[in-house]
Amino acid sequence: MCRAHEQLEKRLAHLEAECAKLRDENAELKKQLGLSEEKGQVPTSFDTVASLDKTSSVGKKIEVFQKLFRGRDDVYPLRWEGGGGKSGYSPACANEWDRLLCGKPRVKCANCENRQFIPVSAEVIHSHLSGKYTIGVYPILKDETCWFLAVDFDKSGWELVHCL
């Protein structure tokens, strides 16, 4: 095993121990504050995903999807395609293109006084999974926390990470 790999394993063990200590401290603080353990519960395994199969209900699939791709629930980005091959994501707005409320294209969405974000719902997730439209997720919550991490391992040499 290379030295860099050994250092990473050692660092990982240290961080896992620190994480366990912080979880215990967090649980104690929640207990002292009388907060429910249910709210904010982080899934620790993929047992829920493993229990899915083609016979699982649509509701169950949506529930699992929402647990895995958890982000802000008050707004979601909706994919758009414009002329000239341009595409991107913008916050889904209930008033978009409404002649009385939407000033597009004169007024940018960020400056619109009538902007009304659409919250994430089971129906929105179902439409996304059915291919009706493509949505994204805003992973950073209002309190600046996050529920998931994405890591890209497709470049050669990814395993040769150097510690800083």
DSSP file (Angstrom, degrees, kcal/mol; ACC not computed):
  #  RESIDUE AA STRUCTURE BP1 BP2  ACC     N-H-->O    O-->H-N    N-H-->O    O-->H-N    TCO  KAPPA ALPHA  PHI   PSI    X-CA   Y-CA   Z-CA
    1    1 A M              0   0    0      0, 0.0     2,-0.0     0, 0.0     5,-0.0   0.000 360.0 360.0 360.0 135.9    0.0    0.0    0.0
    2    2 A C     >  -     0   0    0      1,-0.1     4,-2.2     4,-0.0     5,-0.2  -0.319 360.0-114.2 -75.0 157.8    1.4    3.4   -0.9
    3    3 A R  H  > S+     0   0    0      1,-0.2     4,-2.5     2,-0.2     5,-0.2   0.884 115.4  53.6 -58.9 -42.7    2.2    6.0    1.7
    4    4 A A  H  > S+     0   0    0      1,-0.2     4,-2.1     2,-0.2    -1,-0.2   0.902 109.0  49.6 -61.3 -40.7   -0.5    8.4    0.5
    5    5 A H  H  > S+     0   0    0      2,-0.2     4,-2.4     1,-0.2    -1,-0.2   0.909 110.1  50.4 -64.9 -42.8   -3.1    5.7    0.8
    6    6 A E  H  X S+     0   0    0     -4,-2.2     4,-2.3     1,-0.2    -2,-0.2   0.902 110.0  50.6 -61.4 -41.5   -2.0    4.8    4.3
    7    7 A Q  H  X S+     0   0    0     -4,-2.5     4,-2.6     1,-0.2    -1,-0.2   0.901 110.0  50.4 -63.2 -40.6   -2.2    8.5    5.3
    8    8 A L  H  X S+     0   0    0     -4,-2.1     4,-2.8     2,-0.2    -2,-0.2   0.916 110.1  49.0 -64.3 -42.8   -5.8    8.6    3.9
    9    9 A E  H  X S+     0   0    0     -4,-2.4     4,-2.4     2,-0.2    -2,-0.2   0.899 112.3  48.7 -63.6 -40.0   -6.9    5.6    5.8
   10   10 A K  H  X S+     0   0    0     -4,-2.3     4,-2.1     2,-0.2    -2,-0.2   0.921 112.9  47.4 -64.4 -44.5   -5.4    7.0    9.0
   11   11 A R  H  X S+     0   0    0     -4,-2.6     4,-2.6     2,-0.2    -2,-0.2   0.899 110.9  52.4 -63.8 -41.4   -7.1   10.3    8.4
   12   12 A L  H  X S+     0   0    0     -4,-2.8     4,-2.8     2,-0.2     5,-0.2   0.922 108.4  50.0 -61.0 -45.6  -10.4    8.5    7.6
   13   13 A A  H  X S+     0   0    0     -4,-2.4     4,-2.0     1,-0.2    -1,-0.2   0.909 111.7  49.1 -60.5 -41.8  -10.3    6.5   10.9
   14   14 A H  H  X S+     0   0    0     -4,-2.1     4,-2.3     1,-0.2    -2,-0.2   0.925 112.9  46.8 -62.2 -45.3   -9.6    9.8   12.8
   15   15 A L  H  X S+     0   0    0     -4,-2.6     4,-2.6     1,-0.2    -2,-0.2   0.870 110.1  52.8 -67.2 -37.5  -12.6   11.5   11.1
   16   16 A E  H  X S+     0   0    0     -4,-2.8     4,-2.2     2,-0.2    -1,-0.2   0.902 110.7  47.8 -64.3 -40.0  -14.9    8.6   11.6
   17   17 A A  H  X S+     0   0    0     -4,-2.0     4,-2.1    -5,-0.2    -2,-0.2   0.913 113.1  48.0 -65.2 -42.7  -14.1    8.6   15.4
   18   18 A E  H  X S+     0   0    0     -4,-2.3     4,-2.4     1,-0.2    -2,-0.2   0.895 110.7  51.9 -63.7 -40.4  -14.6   12.4   15.5
   19   19 A C  H  X S+     0   0    0     -4,-2.6     4,-2.5     2,-0.2    -2,-0.2   0.911 108.9  49.8 -62.7 -43.8  -17.9   12.0   13.7
   20   20 A A  H  X S+     0   0    0     -4,-2.2     4,-2.2     2,-0.2    -1,-0.2   0.906 110.9  50.2 -62.2 -41.8  -19.1    9.3   16.1
   21   21 A K  H  X S+     0   0    0     -4,-2.1     4,-2.3     1,-0.2    -2,-0.2   0.918 111.8  47.6 -61.8 -44.2  -18.2   11.6   19.0
   22   22 A L  H  X S+     0   0    0     -4,-2.4     4,-2.9     2,-0.2    -2,-0.2   0.863 109.0  54.0 -66.9 -36.6  -20.1   14.5   17.5
   23   23 A R  H  X S+     0   0    0     -4,-2.5     4,-2.7     2,-0.2    -1,-0.2   0.925 110.1  47.4 -61.8 -43.9  -23.1   12.3   16.8
   24   24 A D  H  X S+     0   0    0     -4,-2.2     4,-2.2     2,-0.2    -2,-0.2   0.925 113.9  47.1 -62.3 -44.1  -23.2   11.4   20.5
   25   25 A E  H  X S+     0   0    0     -4,-2.3     4,-2.3     1,-0.2    -2,-0.2   0.902 112.3  50.4 -63.7 -41.3  -22.8   15.0   21.5
   26   26 A N  H  X S+     0   0    0     -4,-2.9     4,-2.7     2,-0.2    -2,-0.2   0.915 109.6  50.2 -63.2 -44.2  -25.5   16.0   19.1
   27   27 A A  H  X S+     0   0    0     -4,-2.7     4,-2.3     1,-0.2    -1,-0.2   0.900 111.0  49.8 -61.5 -41.2  -27.9   13.4   20.4
   28   28 A E  H  X S+     0   0    0     -4,-2.2     4,-2.4     2,-0.2    -2,-0.2   0.910 111.4  48.0 -64.9 -42.3  -27.3   14.5   24.0
   29   29 A L  H  X S+     0   0    0     -4,-2.3     4,-2.1     2,-0.2    -2,-0.2   0.908 111.1  50.6 -65.0 -41.8  -27.9   18.2   23.0
   30   30 A K  H  X>S+     0   0    0     -4,-2.7     5,-2.6     1,-0.2     4,-0.8   0.909 110.7  50.2 -60.2 -41.3  -31.1   17.2   21.2
   31   31 A K  H ><5S+     0   0    0     -4,-2.3     3,-0.7     1,-0.2    -2,-0.2   0.925 110.4  48.9 -62.3 -45.2  -32.2   15.3   24.3
   32   32 A Q  H 3<5S+     0   0    0     -4,-2.4    -1,-0.2     1,-0.2    -2,-0.2   0.841 114.4  46.1 -63.6 -33.7  -31.5   18.3   26.5
   33   33 A L  H 3<5S-     0   0    0     -4,-2.1    -1,-0.2    -5,-0.2    -2,-0.2   0.540 111.8-121.0 -86.1  -7.6  -33.5   20.6   24.2
   34   34 A G  T <<5 +     0   0    0     -4,-0.8     2,-0.2    -3,-0.7    -3,-0.2   0.774  56.6 157.5  73.6  26.4  -36.3   18.1   23.9
   35   35 A L      < -     0   0    0     -5,-2.6    -1,-0.2    -6,-0.2     2,-0.1  -0.591  46.3-106.0 -86.3 147.1  -36.0   17.8   20.2
   36   36 A S        -     0   0    0     -2,-0.2    -1,-0.1     1,-0.1    -5,-0.0  -0.443  13.6-145.6 -69.2 139.6  -37.3   14.8   18.3
   37   37 A E  S    S+     0   0    0      1,-0.2    -1,-0.1    -2,-0.1    -2,-0.0   0.735  95.9  66.6 -74.2 -23.3  -34.7   12.3   17.0
   38   38 A E  S >  S+     0   0    0      2,-0.1     3,-1.8     3,-0.1     2,-0.2   0.925  84.1  78.2 -65.5 -45.6  -37.0   11.7   14.0
   39   39 A K  T 3  S+     0   0    0      1,-0.3     3,-0.1     3,-0.0    -4,-0.0  -0.472 108.1  11.8 -68.9 128.8  -36.6   15.1   12.5
   40   40 A G  T 3  S+     0   0    0      1,-0.3     2,-0.3    -2,-0.2    -1,-0.3   0.627  86.2 162.8  81.7  12.7  -33.2   15.5   10.8
   41   41 A Q    <   -     0   0    0     -3,-1.8    -1,-0.3     1,-0.1    -3,-0.1  -0.499  29.4-145.1 -68.6 127.6  -32.5   11.7   10.9
   42   42 A V        -     0   0    0     -2,-0.3     2,-0.1    -3,-0.1    -1,-0.1  -0.828  18.4-118.1 -95.9 126.9  -29.8   10.8    8.4
   43   43 A P        -     0   0    0      0, 0.0     3,-0.0     0, 0.0    -1,-0.0  -0.415  23.5-166.4 -63.2 136.6  -30.2    7.4    6.8
   44   44 A T        +     0   0    0     -2,-0.1     2,-0.3     1,-0.0    -2,-0.0   0.462  64.7  24.7-105.7  -3.2  -27.2    5.2    7.7
   45   45 A S  S    S-     0   0    0      0, 0.0     3,-0.3     0, 0.0     4,-0.1  -0.932  71.9-117.4-149.7 173.7  -27.6    2.5    5.1
   46   46 A F  S  > S+     0   0    0     -2,-0.3     4,-2.5     1,-0.2     5,-0.2   0.022  73.3 118.8-103.8  26.6  -29.1    1.7    1.7
   47   47 A D  H  > S+     0   0    0      1,-0.2     4,-1.4     2,-0.2    -1,-0.2   0.875  73.6  56.0 -57.6 -37.6  -31.5   -0.9    3.1
   48   48 A T  H  4 S+     0   0    0     -3,-0.3     4,-0.3     1,-0.2    -1,-0.2   0.910 109.3  45.2 -62.2 -42.7  -34.4    1.3    1.9
   49   49 A V  H >4 S+     0   0    0      1,-0.2     3,-1.7     2,-0.2    -2,-0.2   0.909 109.4  55.4 -67.1 -42.1  -33.1    1.2   -1.7
   50   50 A A  H 3< S+     0   0    0     -4,-2.5    -1,-0.2     1,-0.3    -2,-0.2   0.776 100.6  60.5 -63.0 -25.6  -32.4   -2.5   -1.5
   51   51 A S  T 3< S+     0   0    0     -4,-1.4    -1,-0.3    -5,-0.2     2,-0.2   0.575  87.8  95.8 -80.2  -7.3  -36.0   -3.1   -0.6
   52   52 A L    <   +     0   0    0     -3,-1.7     2,-0.3    -4,-0.3    -3,-0.0  -0.572  44.8 152.9 -82.0 145.0  -37.2   -1.5   -3.9
   53   53 A D    >   -     0   0    0     -2,-0.2     3,-1.9     0, 0.0     8,-0.1  -0.890  62.0 -76.2-152.3-174.3  -38.0   -3.6   -6.9
   54   54 A K  T 3  S+     0   0    0      1,-0.3    -2,-0.0    -2,-0.3     0, 0.0   0.694 127.6  56.0 -65.7 -16.9  -40.3   -3.4  -10.0
   55   55 A T  T 3  S+     0   0    0      2,-0.0    -1,-0.3     0, 0.0    -3,-0.0   0.519  81.0 115.1 -91.3  -4.7  -43.3   -4.2   -7.8
   56   56 A S  S <  S-     0   0    0     -3,-1.9    -4,-0.1     1,-0.1     5,-0.0  -0.326  74.8-103.8 -64.5 146.2  -42.8   -1.4   -5.4
   57   57 A S     >  -     0   0    0      1,-0.1     4,-2.1     4,-0.0     5,-0.2  -0.275  21.6-117.6 -68.7 156.8  -45.4    1.3   -5.4
   58   58 A V  H  > S+     0   0    0      1,-0.2     4,-2.5     2,-0.2     5,-0.2   0.899 117.0  55.8 -59.7 -41.1  -44.9    4.6   -7.1
   59   59 A G  H  > S+     0   0    0      1,-0.2     4,-2.2     2,-0.2    -1,-0.2   0.891 106.7  48.9 -59.6 -41.1  -45.3    6.3   -3.6
   60   60 A K  H  > S+     0   0    0      2,-0.2     4,-2.2     1,-0.2    -1,-0.2   0.898 111.0  50.1 -66.5 -41.1  -42.5    4.1   -2.2
   61   61 A K  H  X S+     0   0    0     -4,-2.1     4,-2.4     1,-0.2    -2,-0.2   0.902 111.4  48.4 -64.1 -41.1  -40.2    4.9   -5.1
   62   62 A I  H  X S+     0   0    0     -4,-2.5     4,-2.6     2,-0.2    -2,-0.2   0.905 109.6  53.3 -65.2 -41.2  -40.8    8.6   -4.7
   63   63 A E  H  X S+     0   0    0     -4,-2.2     4,-1.5     2,-0.2    -2,-0.2   0.918 111.1  45.4 -59.9 -45.4  -40.2    8.4   -0.9
   64   64 A V  H  X S+     0   0    0     -4,-2.2     4,-2.2     2,-0.2     5,-0.2   0.919 111.4  52.9 -65.1 -43.8  -36.8    6.7   -1.5
   65   65 A F  H  X S+     0   0    0     -4,-2.4     4,-2.6     1,-0.2    -2,-0.2   0.919 108.5  50.6 -56.6 -45.3  -35.9    9.3   -4.2
   66   66 A Q  H  < S+     0   0    0     -4,-2.6    -1,-0.2     1,-0.2    -2,-0.2   0.822 110.2  49.8 -65.7 -31.4  -36.7   12.1   -1.8
   67   67 A K  H >< S+     0   0    0     -4,-1.5     3,-0.6    -5,-0.2    -1,-0.2   0.880 115.3  42.7 -73.1 -37.7  -34.5   10.6    0.9
   68   68 A L  H 3< S+     0   0    0     -4,-2.2    -2,-0.2     1,-0.2     2,-0.2   0.861 122.1  36.9 -77.9 -36.0  -31.5   10.1   -1.4
   69   69 A F  T 3< S+     0   0    0     -4,-2.6     2,-0.4    -5,-0.2    -1,-0.2  -0.392  82.2 163.3-114.5  53.3  -31.7   13.5   -3.2
   70   70 A R    <   +     0   0    0     -3,-0.6    77,-0.5    -2,-0.2     2,-0.2  -0.573  11.0 128.7 -79.8 128.9  -32.7   15.6   -0.3
   71   71 A G        -     0   0    0     -2,-0.4    70,-0.1     1,-0.2     2,-0.1  -0.644  63.9 -19.2-148.7-152.9  -32.3   19.3   -0.7
   72   72 A R        -     0   0    0     66,-2.4    66,-0.3    -2,-0.2    -1,-0.2  -0.393  48.8-165.0 -61.4 139.1  -34.4   22.5   -0.3
   73   73 A D  S    S+     0   0    0      1,-0.1    47,-1.5    46,-0.1    -1,-0.1   0.459  79.1  67.3-106.2  -2.3  -38.0   21.6   -0.3
   74   74 A D  S    S+     0   0    0     45,-0.2     2,-0.3     1,-0.2    -1,-0.1   0.553 113.4  11.4 -92.0  -8.4  -39.4   25.1   -0.8
   75   75 A V        -     0   0    0     63,-0.1    63,-0.4    42,-0.1    -1,-0.2  -0.981  60.4-167.4-162.1 153.1  -38.0   25.4   -4.4
   76   76 A Y        -     0   0    0     42,-0.4    16,-2.8    -2,-0.3     2,-0.3  -0.989  28.4-110.7-144.0 152.3  -36.4   23.3   -7.1
   77   77 A P  E     -A   91   0A   0      0, 0.0    59,-2.5     0, 0.0     2,-0.4  -0.671  27.3-154.3 -84.8 139.3  -34.5   24.1  -10.3
   78   78 A L  E     -AB  90 135A   0     12,-3.4    12,-2.0    -2,-0.3     2,-0.2  -0.938  17.4-122.4-113.6 132.4  -36.3   23.3  -13.6
   79   79 A R  E     -A   89   0A   0     55,-2.7     2,-0.3    -2,-0.4    55,-0.3  -0.524  31.9-175.4 -77.3 138.2  -34.3   22.6  -16.8
   80   80 A W  E     -A   88   0A   0      8,-2.9     8,-2.0    -2,-0.2     2,-0.4  -0.929  16.0-151.7-130.0 156.2  -35.0   24.8  -19.8
   81   81 A E  E     -A   87   0A   0     -2,-0.3     6,-0.3     6,-0.2     2,-0.2  -0.998  18.9-176.7-128.7 129.1  -33.8   24.8  -23.4
   82   82 A G    >   -     0   0    0      4,-3.3     3,-0.7    -2,-0.4     4,-0.1  -0.464  36.3 -64.2-112.9-174.4  -33.6   28.0  -25.4
   83   83 A G  G >  S+     0   0    0      1,-0.2     3,-1.1    -2,-0.2    -1,-0.2  -0.286 112.4  32.8 -68.7 157.2  -32.7   29.0  -28.9
   84   84 A G  G 3  S-     0   0    0      1,-0.2    -1,-0.2     2,-0.0    -2,-0.0   0.695 131.5 -67.3  70.9  19.6  -29.3   28.5  -30.2
   85   85 A G  G <  S+     0   0    0     -3,-0.7    -1,-0.2     1,-0.3     2,-0.2   0.555  91.2 148.3  80.6   6.5  -28.7   25.3  -28.2
   86   86 A K    <   +     0   0    0     -3,-1.1    -4,-3.3    -4,-0.1     2,-0.3  -0.498  15.7 163.5 -75.3 144.6  -28.7   27.2  -24.9
   87   87 A S  E     +A   81   0A   0     -6,-0.3     2,-0.3    -2,-0.2    -6,-0.2  -0.973   3.4 134.6-152.7 163.9  -29.9   25.3  -21.8
   88   88 A G  E     -A   80   0A   0     -8,-2.0    -8,-2.9    -2,-0.3     2,-0.4  -0.968  45.4 -82.1 178.7-166.6  -29.8   25.6  -18.1
   89   89 A Y  E     +A   79   0A   0     -2,-0.3   -10,-0.2   -10,-0.2    46,-0.1  -0.973  33.8 176.4-127.0 140.9  -31.7   25.5  -14.8
   90   90 A S  E     -A   78   0A   0    -12,-2.0   -12,-3.4    -2,-0.4   -14,-0.1  -0.974  43.7 -86.2-137.7 152.3  -33.9   28.1  -13.2
   91   91 A P  E     -A   77   0A   0      0, 0.0     2,-0.3     0, 0.0   -16,-0.0  -0.363  50.7-110.3 -58.6 133.3  -36.0   28.1  -10.1
   92   92 A A        -     0   0    0    -16,-2.8    26,-2.0    26,-0.2     2,-0.4  -0.499  39.4-165.5 -67.7 128.6  -39.5   26.8  -10.9
   93   93 A C  B >   -C  117   0B   0     -2,-0.3     3,-1.1    24,-0.2    24,-0.2  -0.966  24.8-148.7-124.4 131.7  -42.0   29.7  -10.6
   94   94 A A  T 3  S+     0   0    0     22,-3.2    23,-0.1    -2,-0.4    -1,-0.1   0.734 101.8  48.2 -67.6 -22.0  -45.8   29.4  -10.4
   95   95 A N  T >  S+     0   0    0     21,-0.3     3,-2.2    19,-0.2    -1,-0.2   0.352  76.9 138.6-101.1   5.3  -46.1   32.7  -12.2
   96   96 A E  T <  S-     0   0    0     -3,-1.1     3,-0.1     1,-0.3     6,-0.0  -0.303  81.0  -2.0 -59.1 129.4  -43.7   32.1  -15.0
   97   97 A W  T 3  S+     0   0    0      1,-0.3     2,-0.5     2,-0.1    -1,-0.3   0.486  88.1 146.2  67.1   8.3  -45.1   33.5  -18.3
   98   98 A D    X>  -     0   0    0     -3,-2.2     4,-3.4     1,-0.2     3,-0.8  -0.654  49.0-140.1 -70.4 120.2  -48.3   34.6  -16.7
   99   99 A R  T 34 S+     0   0    0     -2,-0.5    -1,-0.2     1,-0.3    -2,-0.1   0.792  98.0  43.5 -56.7 -31.6  -49.1   37.7  -18.7
  100  100 A L  T 34 S+     0   0    0      1,-0.1    -1,-0.3    -3,-0.0    -2,-0.0   0.747 127.9  25.2 -86.3 -23.8  -50.3   39.7  -15.7
  101  101 A L  T <4 S+     0   0    0     -3,-0.8     2,-0.5    -6,-0.2    13,-0.3   0.677 105.3  73.9-115.3 -23.5  -47.5   38.6  -13.3
  102  102 A C     <  -     0   0    0     -4,-3.4    -1,-0.1    -7,-0.1    -6,-0.0  -0.837  49.0-169.8-105.1 127.5  -44.4   37.7  -15.2
  103  103 A G    >>  +     0   0    0     -2,-0.5     4,-1.9     4,-0.1     3,-1.1   0.277  33.1 173.3 -96.4  11.4  -42.3   40.4  -16.9
  104  104 A K  T 34  +     0   0    0      1,-0.3     4,-0.1     2,-0.2    -2,-0.1  -0.330  59.3  15.0 -60.6 145.0  -40.2   38.0  -18.9
  105  105 A P  T 34 S+     0   0    0      0, 0.0    -1,-0.3     0, 0.0    -2,-0.1  -0.979 130.2  48.9 -88.8  -0.1  -38.1   38.7  -21.0
  106  106 A R  T <4 S+     0   0    0     -3,-1.1     2,-0.5     1,-0.1    -2,-0.2   0.897 114.5  47.3 -64.1 -40.3  -37.9   42.4  -19.9
  107  107 A V  S  < S-     0   0    0     -4,-1.9     2,-0.1     2,-0.0    -1,-0.1  -0.892  85.8-130.2-109.2 127.0  -37.6   41.5  -16.2
  108  108 A K    >   -     0   0    0     -2,-0.5     3,-1.6     1,-0.1     4,-0.4  -0.464  23.4-119.3 -71.0 146.2  -35.1   38.9  -15.0
  109  109 A C  G >  S+     0   0    0      1,-0.3     3,-1.5     2,-0.2     6,-0.1   0.872 113.0  60.0 -54.2 -40.3  -36.6   36.3  -12.7
  110  110 A A  G 3  S+     0   0    0      1,-0.3    -1,-0.3     3,-0.0     5,-0.0   0.762 110.6  41.9 -61.6 -24.4  -34.1   37.4   -9.9
  111  111 A N  G <  S+     0   0    0     -3,-1.6     2,-0.3     2,-0.0    -1,-0.3   0.349  87.1 119.8-103.1   4.6  -35.6   40.9  -10.0
  112  112 A C    X   -     0   0    0     -3,-1.5     3,-0.8    -4,-0.4   -10,-0.1  -0.558  49.5-159.4 -79.0 128.9  -39.2   39.9  -10.3
  113  113 A E  T 3  S+     0   0    0     -2,-0.3    -1,-0.1     1,-0.2   -11,-0.1   0.642  92.7  53.9 -77.7 -15.5  -41.5   41.1   -7.5
  114  114 A N  T 3  S+     0   0    0    -13,-0.3    -1,-0.2   -19,-0.0     2,-0.2   0.211  73.9 138.6-104.4  14.5  -44.1   38.4   -8.4
  115  115 A R    <   -     0   0    0     -3,-0.8     2,-0.4    -6,-0.1   -22,-0.1  -0.417  26.8-179.3 -64.3 128.7  -41.7   35.5   -8.2
  116  116 A Q        -     0   0    0     -2,-0.2   -22,-3.2     2,-0.0   -21,-0.3  -0.875  18.4-142.7-134.4  99.6  -43.5   32.6   -6.5
  117  117 A F  B     -C   93   0B   0     -2,-0.4   -24,-0.2   -24,-0.2   -42,-0.1  -0.264  12.1-130.1 -62.9 146.0  -41.3   29.5   -6.1
  118  118 A I        -     0   0    0    -26,-2.0   -42,-0.4   -42,-0.2   -26,-0.2  -0.870  24.3-131.1 -96.8 125.1  -42.9   26.1   -6.5
  119  119 A P        -     0   0    0      0, 0.0     2,-0.3     0, 0.0   -45,-0.2  -0.350  27.2 -97.3 -73.5 157.1  -42.1   23.7   -3.6
  120  120 A V        +     0   0    0    -47,-1.5     2,-0.3   -45,-0.1     3,-0.0  -0.552  53.9 169.2 -70.7 134.7  -41.0   20.1   -4.2
  121  121 A S     >  -     0   0    0     -2,-0.3     4,-2.4     1,-0.1     5,-0.2  -0.888  51.5-100.5-140.3 170.2  -43.9   17.7   -4.0
  122  122 A A  H  > S+     0   0    0     -2,-0.3     4,-2.6     1,-0.2     5,-0.2   0.872 123.8  54.2 -60.3 -36.4  -44.6   14.0   -4.7
  123  123 A E  H  > S+     0   0    0      2,-0.2     4,-2.4     1,-0.2    -1,-0.2   0.898 107.7  49.1 -65.8 -40.5  -46.3   15.2   -7.9
  124  124 A V  H  > S+     0   0    0      2,-0.2     4,-2.1     1,-0.2    -2,-0.2   0.931 113.0  47.1 -63.0 -46.3  -43.2   17.1   -9.0
  125  125 A I  H  X S+     0   0    0     -4,-2.4     4,-2.9     1,-0.2     5,-0.2   0.913 111.4  51.6 -62.3 -43.2  -40.9   14.1   -8.3
  126  126 A H  H  X S+     0   0    0     -4,-2.6     4,-2.0     1,-0.2     6,-0.2   0.914 109.4  49.6 -60.9 -43.8  -43.3   11.8  -10.2
  127  127 A S  H  <>S+     0   0    0     -4,-2.4     5,-2.2     2,-0.2     6,-0.8   0.888 112.7  48.3 -62.9 -38.8  -43.3   14.1  -13.2
  128  128 A H  H ><5S+     0   0    0     -4,-2.1     3,-1.3     1,-0.2    -2,-0.2   0.951 113.3  45.4 -64.9 -49.9  -39.5   14.1  -13.1
  129  129 A L  H 3<5S+     0   0    0     -4,-2.9    -2,-0.2     1,-0.3    -1,-0.2   0.773 110.6  55.2 -67.5 -25.2  -39.2   10.4  -12.8
  130  130 A S  T 3<5S-     0   0    0     -4,-2.0    -1,-0.3    -5,-0.2    -2,-0.2   0.534 116.7-114.3 -83.1  -7.3  -41.8    9.9  -15.6
  131  131 A G  T < 5S+     0   0    0     -3,-1.3    -3,-0.2    -4,-0.4    -2,-0.1   0.570  78.7 128.5  87.3   9.2  -39.7   12.0  -17.9
  132  132 A K  S   <S-     0   0    0     -5,-2.2     2,-0.3     1,-0.2    -4,-0.2   0.917  84.9 -19.4 -64.2 -42.9  -42.3   14.9  -18.2
  133  133 A Y        -     0   0    0     -6,-0.8     2,-0.5     2,-0.0    -2,-0.3  -0.964  69.8-107.7-155.6 168.8  -39.6   17.4  -17.3
  134  134 A T        -     0   0    0     -2,-0.3   -55,-2.7   -55,-0.3     2,-0.3  -0.890  33.2-178.4-107.8 127.5  -36.1   17.5  -15.7
  135  135 A I  B     -B   78   0A   0     -2,-0.5   -57,-0.2   -57,-0.2     2,-0.2  -0.792   8.1-158.8-116.1 163.9  -35.6   19.0  -12.3
  136  136 A G        -     0   0    0    -59,-2.5     2,-0.4    -2,-0.3   -57,-0.0  -0.421  18.7-114.1-118.4-161.4  -32.5   19.5  -10.2
  137  137 A V        -     0   0    0     -2,-0.2   -61,-0.1   -61,-0.1     3,-0.1  -0.999   5.3-139.2-141.8 140.3  -31.9   19.9   -6.5
  138  138 A Y        -     0   0    0    -63,-0.4   -66,-2.4    -2,-0.4   -63,-0.1  -0.860  24.6-173.0 -94.7  99.8  -30.6   22.8   -4.5
  139  139 A P        +     0   0    0      0, 0.0     2,-0.7     0, 0.0     8,-0.5   0.760  59.9  82.4 -72.2 -25.1  -28.5   20.8   -2.1
  140  140 A I  S    S-     0   0    0      6,-0.1     6,-0.2    -3,-0.1   -68,-0.1  -0.713  75.2-146.8 -84.8 117.8  -27.5   23.7    0.2
  141  141 A L    >   -     0   0    0      4,-3.0     3,-2.2    -2,-0.7   -69,-0.1  -0.215  29.6 -96.5 -77.7 171.0  -30.4   24.3    2.7
  142  142 A K  T 3  S+     0   0    0      1,-0.3    -1,-0.1     2,-0.1    -2,-0.0   0.805 127.1  53.5 -58.9 -30.5  -31.4   27.7    4.1
  143  143 A D  T 3  S-     0   0    0      2,-0.1    -1,-0.3     1,-0.0     3,-0.1   0.276 121.3-109.7 -88.9  12.7  -29.3   27.0    7.2
  144  144 A E  S <  S+     0   0    0     -3,-2.2     2,-0.2     1,-0.3    -2,-0.1   0.746  78.7 125.7  65.9  28.5  -26.3   26.3    5.0
  145  145 A T        -     0   0    0     -6,-0.0    -4,-3.0     2,-0.0     2,-0.3  -0.640  44.5-151.5-105.0 171.8  -26.2   22.6    5.7
  146  146 A C        -     0   0    0     -2,-0.2    -6,-0.1    -6,-0.2   -75,-0.1  -0.992  15.1-155.6-146.3 147.5  -26.3   19.8    3.1
  147  147 A W  S    S+     0   0    0    -77,-0.5     2,-0.3    -8,-0.5   -76,-0.1   0.588  74.1  32.6-101.0 -13.3  -27.6   16.2    3.1
  148  148 A F        -     0   0    0     -9,-0.2     2,-0.4   -78,-0.2    -1,-0.1  -0.938  57.3-147.1-145.0 166.4  -25.4   14.6    0.3
  149  149 A L        -     0   0    0     -2,-0.3     2,-0.5    -3,-0.0    -3,-0.0  -0.995   8.8-154.8-133.9 136.4  -22.1   14.7   -1.4
  150  150 A A        -     0   0    0     -2,-0.4     2,-0.4     2,-0.0    -2,-0.0  -0.948  12.2-171.4-112.8 134.0  -21.2   14.0   -5.0
  151  151 A V        -     0   0    0     -2,-0.5     2,-0.6     2,-0.0    -2,-0.0  -0.982  15.4-141.9-127.6 137.0  -17.8   12.8   -5.9
  152  152 A D        +     0   0    0     -2,-0.4     3,-0.2     1,-0.1    -2,-0.0  -0.880  26.2 164.8-103.7 115.2  -16.4   12.4   -9.4
  153  153 A F        +     0   0    0     -2,-0.6     5,-0.2     1,-0.1    -1,-0.1   0.091  46.3 101.4-113.2  20.6  -14.2    9.3  -10.0
  154  154 A D        +     0   0    0      2,-0.1     2,-0.3     4,-0.1    -1,-0.1   0.604  58.5  87.7 -89.4  -8.5  -14.1    9.2  -13.7
  155  155 A K  S >  S-     0   0    0     -3,-0.2     3,-1.3     1,-0.1     2,-0.1  -0.639  86.4-105.3 -87.7 146.9  -10.6   10.7  -14.4
  156  156 A S  T 3  S+     0   0    0     -2,-0.3    -1,-0.1     1,-0.2    -2,-0.1  -0.428 104.9  30.2 -67.7 144.5   -7.5    8.5  -14.4
  157  157 A G  T >  S+     0   0    0     -2,-0.1     3,-1.8    -4,-0.1    -1,-0.2   0.530  73.5 133.9  85.9   7.7   -5.4    8.9  -11.3
  158  158 A W  T <   +     0   0    0     -3,-1.3     3,-0.3     1,-0.3    -2,-0.1   0.809  68.1  60.7 -59.1 -28.9   -8.3    9.7   -9.0
  159  159 A E  T 3  S+     0   0    0      1,-0.2     2,-0.7    -6,-0.1    -1,-0.3   0.597  85.9  78.2 -76.1  -9.6   -7.0    7.2   -6.4
  160  160 A L    <   +     0   0    0     -3,-1.8    -1,-0.2     2,-0.0     2,-0.2  -0.303  65.8 163.0 -94.5  49.8   -3.7    9.1   -6.1
  161  161 A V        -     0   0    0     -2,-0.7     2,-0.4    -3,-0.3  -153,-0.1  -0.473  27.9-144.3 -70.7 136.4   -5.2   11.8   -3.9
  162  162 A H        -     0   0    0     -2,-0.2     2,-0.2  -154,-0.0    -1,-0.0  -0.866  12.3-124.1-105.4 137.2   -2.7   13.9   -2.0
  163  163 A C              0   0    0     -2,-0.4  -155,-0.0     1,-0.1  -156,-0.0  -0.559 360.0 360.0 -76.1 139.7   -3.3   15.1    1.5
  164  164 A L              0   0    0     -2,-0.2    -1,-0.1     0, 0.0    -2,-0.0   0.423 360.0 360.0 -92.2 360.0   -2.9   18.8    2.0
